[in-house]
């Protein structure tokens, strides 16, 4: 099956992505898998990396040192409206957009393909998710446990997020109206989900790096 033009991006949402992980960094690992996916689906040229201005120098040094060509998209990836406005200037003839979170460095390339294949089959946007197995409690303003939340009503979200360009609301100017995706969606966009792998977890701070190191060891020695 012929795959239409795809814009593949890595979003750097905070400085934690620059942290070391084994012999590399979170950013370099995430950009490497995104680049590999981009090549496997027939896309030529560099991937796009979205980041805020203050991280520009460190990101450029890391990616160039790793030999990863990239196109810089300077914006705030945490702001869907600003992200979409910046993307609109580079989306060109692409029919699909794939965005991967730089803080999820152990995501497998198979997860990228799973999400894309789902979108090629049906729908307008697809994201990866997994079941929430921990016990969730609702806590009051007084720090008292009120009740247990039904774990079947929540999902653990991962990336990549895959969009049809036609489903992105480039004219949206209200962050409050966005729905938790990297980019604003048009109101009638059909949303799909695919299963995410357990190691596709997000590192939110340097304190969580030890957990990711354990996953890295597991991935290399057990889940090959």
Backbone torsions as a table, in degrees:
resi	resn	phi	psi	omega
1	UNK	NA	133.6	179.5
2	UNK	-74.2	132.1	-179.6
3	UNK	-100.0	126.2	179.9
4	UNK	-67.9	168.2	-179.6
5	UNK	-57.8	135.4	-176.6
6	UNK	-126.9	136.2	172.4
7	UNK	-100.6	117.2	-178.1
8	UNK	-104.5	124.9	-177.9
9	UNK	-125.7	152.5	168.0
10	UNK	-116.7	128.1	-178.9
11	UNK	-102.8	122.8	177.5
12	UNK	-100.9	103.6	-173.1
13	UNK	-92.3	-16.9	176.5
14	UNK	-161.8	172.0	-174.1
15	UNK	-70.9	-14.1	177.9
16	UNK	-59.2	-29.3	179.6
17	UNK	-61.5	-17.5	-179.6
18	UNK	-87.4	-2.9	-177.1
19	UNK	-70.5	155.1	179.1
20	UNK	-72.7	145.3	172.9
21	UNK	-142.8	105.7	-175.3
22	UNK	62.3	-123.9	-178.1
23	UNK	-94.0	5.4	-177.8
24	UNK	-138.4	-153.1	177.7
25	UNK	-129.6	165.8	177.6
26	UNK	-57.2	-46.0	-177.8
27	UNK	-61.3	-48.3	-177.4
28	UNK	-64.1	-39.5	178.2
29	UNK	-63.4	-44.9	-178.7
30	UNK	-67.1	-42.0	179.3
31	UNK	-66.9	-34.1	-179.8
32	UNK	-64.8	-45.3	-179.4
33	UNK	-69.9	-35.2	177.0
34	UNK	-65.2	-40.7	178.3
35	UNK	-64.9	-42.1	179.2
36	UNK	-62.6	-44.0	177.4
37	UNK	-60.9	-44.7	-179.2
38	UNK	-57.5	-41.5	179.4
39	UNK	-69.5	-38.2	-178.0
40	UNK	-67.0	-26.5	178.3
41	UNK	-97.7	17.3	169.9
42	UNK	81.2	17.8	-179.1
43	UNK	-89.3	135.6	179.6
44	UNK	-101.0	158.0	178.3
45	UNK	86.8	178.0	-175.4
46	UNK	-76.9	158.9	170.5
47	UNK	-75.3	166.6	176.5
48	UNK	-105.4	137.0	178.2
49	UNK	-120.5	122.3	-179.0
50	UNK	-99.2	130.6	-178.5
51	UNK	-160.6	161.7	177.9
52	UNK	-81.4	158.1	-173.4
53	UNK	-56.4	-38.5	-174.1
54	UNK	-67.8	-17.2	178.5
55	UNK	-98.6	1.8	-170.9
56	UNK	-57.3	-49.4	-174.8
57	UNK	-64.9	-46.8	-178.4
58	UNK	-64.8	-39.9	179.8
59	UNK	-65.7	-43.8	179.9
60	UNK	-61.6	-43.0	179.4
61	UNK	-62.5	-47.0	-177.6
62	UNK	-62.9	-48.0	-174.8
63	UNK	-71.4	-39.1	178.5
64	UNK	-67.5	-37.0	177.9
65	UNK	-64.5	-29.9	180.0
66	UNK	-88.4	-1.3	178.9
67	UNK	73.8	27.6	-179.1
68	UNK	-102.8	112.9	175.6
69	UNK	-74.1	139.6	-179.8
70	UNK	-152.3	156.0	173.9
71	UNK	-104.1	122.3	-177.8
72	UNK	-79.3	134.4	174.9
73	UNK	-121.9	98.2	-174.5
74	UNK	-83.5	115.2	-180.0
75	UNK	-169.9	-177.6	174.7
76	UNK	-100.5	103.1	-178.8
77	UNK	-65.7	-13.0	177.3
78	UNK	-82.1	-9.7	179.9
79	UNK	-109.7	103.9	-174.9
80	UNK	-57.7	-37.0	-179.3
81	UNK	-66.2	-48.4	179.5
82	UNK	-65.0	-39.8	178.7
83	UNK	-60.8	-45.8	-179.4
84	UNK	-64.8	-39.7	179.6
85	UNK	-63.9	-39.6	177.5
86	UNK	-69.2	-42.1	-179.6
87	UNK	-61.7	-36.0	-178.2
88	UNK	-58.5	-24.0	-178.3
89	UNK	-82.7	-11.9	-175.8
90	UNK	-128.7	-0.8	-173.9
91	UNK	-67.4	-25.4	174.7
92	UNK	53.2	-127.1	-177.0
93	UNK	-96.3	10.2	-177.7
94	UNK	-63.9	141.9	176.1
95	UNK	-102.3	-19.2	178.8
96	UNK	-130.2	151.0	174.7
97	UNK	-126.7	130.6	178.1
98	UNK	-119.1	123.1	-178.8
99	UNK	-120.5	125.3	178.5
100	UNK	-115.0	138.0	179.4
101	UNK	-78.8	122.9	-179.0
102	UNK	-63.6	-17.2	179.6
103	UNK	-87.0	12.2	177.3
104	UNK	-123.0	68.3	-170.0
105	UNK	-73.2	-16.7	-176.7
106	UNK	-98.6	8.9	178.5
107	UNK	-61.2	133.0	-178.2
108	UNK	-81.9	151.3	178.3
109	UNK	-65.2	-26.6	177.5
110	UNK	-62.4	-29.8	178.3
111	UNK	-68.9	-36.6	174.5
112	UNK	-59.8	-49.2	-177.9
113	UNK	-64.9	-37.8	179.9
114	UNK	-60.7	-44.2	-179.0
115	UNK	-67.7	-43.4	179.9
116	UNK	-65.0	-44.2	-179.5
117	UNK	-61.5	-36.5	177.8
118	UNK	-64.0	-42.8	-179.0
119	UNK	-70.7	-34.5	177.2
120	UNK	-64.7	-27.5	-179.3
121	UNK	-79.6	-41.9	-178.7
122	UNK	-168.3	163.9	174.8
123	UNK	88.5	-177.4	-177.5
124	UNK	-117.3	-31.5	179.1
125	UNK	-144.5	149.4	-179.8
126	UNK	-138.5	139.6	172.0
127	UNK	-133.1	161.5	-178.2
128	UNK	-95.9	142.9	179.3
129	UNK	-152.7	163.4	176.7
130	UNK	-141.8	163.6	-178.6
131	UNK	-66.8	146.5	177.1
132	UNK	-94.1	116.1	-174.2
133	UNK	-102.9	-14.6	179.7
134	UNK	-75.6	161.7	174.8
135	UNK	-82.7	128.2	-178.5
136	UNK	-109.7	134.1	179.6
137	UNK	-121.4	142.0	171.7
138	UNK	-89.6	129.7	-176.3
139	UNK	-115.8	134.9	-179.1
140	UNK	-77.9	173.1	177.3
141	UNK	-63.3	-20.1	178.3
142	UNK	-92.6	13.1	178.4
143	UNK	66.0	29.0	177.5
144	UNK	-104.8	138.4	178.5
145	UNK	-71.7	125.5	-177.0
146	UNK	-96.1	-48.4	-178.6
147	UNK	-164.8	166.0	177.0
148	UNK	-90.0	131.7	179.8
149	UNK	-83.4	136.3	177.9
150	UNK	-64.9	111.8	-175.5
151	UNK	-66.1	-20.5	178.6
152	UNK	-74.2	-10.3	-179.1
153	UNK	-91.7	-1.8	-180.0
154	UNK	-129.0	155.7	178.2
155	UNK	-132.3	151.4	175.4
156	UNK	-89.9	116.4	-173.1
157	UNK	-89.1	144.3	179.1
158	UNK	-135.7	-171.6	175.5
159	UNK	-131.7	164.5	15.2
160	UNK	-79.2	158.4	165.2
161	UNK	-99.5	133.6	-176.8
162	UNK	-120.2	128.3	-175.3
163	UNK	-123.4	142.5	158.8
164	UNK	-78.0	133.9	-179.1
165	UNK	-56.8	-33.4	-179.1
166	UNK	-66.8	-15.4	-179.6
167	UNK	-95.3	-5.8	-178.7
168	UNK	-85.2	130.1	-180.0
169	UNK	-90.3	85.1	-178.4
170	UNK	-69.3	-15.8	-178.5
171	UNK	-93.1	-4.0	-179.9
172	UNK	-64.8	133.3	179.3
173	UNK	-124.7	11.5	180.0
174	UNK	-121.0	113.6	178.3
175	UNK	-62.9	-34.1	-178.1
176	UNK	-61.7	-25.9	-178.9
177	UNK	-88.1	-3.3	178.0
178	UNK	-78.0	158.7	-167.8
179	UNK	-118.1	32.2	174.7
180	UNK	88.5	5.6	176.0
181	UNK	-94.9	165.9	175.8
182	UNK	-61.6	-31.8	-176.3
183	UNK	-125.8	152.6	176.5
184	UNK	-68.1	141.5	179.7
185	UNK	-107.6	147.4	172.4
186	UNK	-67.2	150.3	-172.1
187	UNK	-54.6	-35.2	-174.7
188	UNK	-101.8	17.0	179.4
189	UNK	-62.8	132.0	179.2
190	UNK	-86.5	122.5	-173.6
191	UNK	-101.8	134.5	176.7
192	UNK	-124.9	161.1	-179.7
193	UNK	-132.2	146.5	171.1
194	UNK	-128.3	159.7	-179.4
195	UNK	-70.8	140.1	175.4
196	UNK	-103.1	154.9	178.9
197	UNK	-78.9	151.2	-175.5
198	UNK	-61.7	-29.8	-177.3
199	UNK	-83.6	-1.4	179.5
200	UNK	-83.4	50.2	-179.0
201	UNK	-89.0	158.9	-178.9
202	UNK	-99.1	133.8	175.0
203	UNK	-94.1	114.7	-176.8
204	UNK	-94.9	-18.1	-180.0
205	UNK	-156.1	166.8	-179.9
206	UNK	-64.3	-23.7	-179.9
207	UNK	-65.8	-21.7	-176.7
208	UNK	-93.2	0.4	-176.9
209	UNK	-65.3	-32.0	-179.4
210	UNK	-64.1	-36.4	176.5
211	UNK	-64.3	-41.2	179.9
212	UNK	-67.5	-34.6	176.0
213	UNK	-60.1	-37.9	178.2
214	UNK	-65.7	-41.7	177.1
215	UNK	-64.4	-38.8	179.2
216	UNK	-61.7	-43.9	177.4
217	UNK	-62.5	-43.9	178.9
218	UNK	-61.9	-41.4	-178.5
219	UNK	-64.7	-37.4	-177.1
220	UNK	-78.4	-32.0	-172.3
221	UNK	-106.4	-24.9	-174.2
222	UNK	-114.6	-48.6	-170.5
223	UNK	-95.7	34.8	-180.0
224	UNK	-76.9	NA	NA
